[in-house]
Amino acid sequence: MLLFAFSLTLVLAAAVVGLAATAKRASRREALCASGFLLPSLVYLGLFLAAPLAFSLYMAFHKWSIDAGAGSNPWVGLENFSSVFTGARSPYFWRALLNTALYTFLHVPASLAIALGVAIILNHLGRSRRFLQTIFFLPNLCLLAAVAVVWRWMYNPEIGLFNGLLRAFGVDARIGWLTSPKLIGGVLPLPLLSIVVMAIWMSFGVQAVIYLAGLRSIPQTYYDAARVDGANRWQTFRHVTIPLLKPTTLFLLVTSVIASFQVFTSIYVMVDETLLATHRADVLVYQIYDYAWISERNLGLASALSWILFLIVLSVTIVQFRLVGREVNY
């Protein structure tokens, strides 16, 4: 693998040098200088991005068992991909895909709506705005695993904060927020909903800061023109603020959906192991981990599922650009 990465790095470096050599003589020195600055980044991308991606694609077409000896990784073609959809464990895949979609559908719109509301409030504040920006941004700076541990304690059925608040209001609650196998509406696992709440708390702050930057970049002349035309606050928000925030919204929507499809740490740390073993509340990335290190111990199958996840995320991103991006004016 290292040899492949080194070879790929040499190829990338040769390509950069080749492009520099074909540049005009007057700008050749600038091109070579730029190539020198780009070379460390190319080495990094070659070693830690391109090489692992290529190797994972190679493993996806092999039965790459971590328990087998060296050289015991036979070529299986598309068998790993087909077994994800039609194999004995395919119901777990569809359940994980549904859970991932539900998590994304609940987390992303709610988080963006709260972030936009907070950004609008911050935009009308004075000196306290920067202090509140810092407060809202702080959860994004915390290590996710540490935050997940704290929230796991808050969800504890016996001594947790949420059940304690319910008991303070006279409700004798011992809700297993992270352990209950109950499906809300027959579809949504209660632990997944609990993690959505934590995810919204963690993400809306940084999204609000980005929305605030977008709001402050809108020229005041648009609002003055709307006021002259007799528009009220709702009409101004609908016809001025929302359209001019579409580039910001598109960016946050795409990045939030991608991050939601990659949720893993909070599931791994917070959800009860017994519940995960039944595949009632797992998601796609956790299932990749399960295929690789727990149930199947097959890196080839895990790699195949990783590339399936990549194609799903790519398709969803393209749809977002087609539906939302075509109406965006930069």
HUPE-V692073 format. One record per helix or strand of 2 or more residues. SS is the DSSP state (H for helix, E for strand). FROM is the first residue (numbers start at 1). LEN is the number of residues. If there is no record, write none. Layout:
# HUPE-V692073
ss,from,len
SS,FROM,LEN
SS,FROM,LEN
This chain:
# HUPE-V692073
ss,from,len
H,2,20
H,25,35
H,79,8
H,90,34
H,128,14
H,144,11
H,161,8
E,183,2
E,188,2
H,190,27
H,220,9
H,233,12
H,246,16
H,265,6
H,273,5
H,284,10
H,299,25
H,325,3
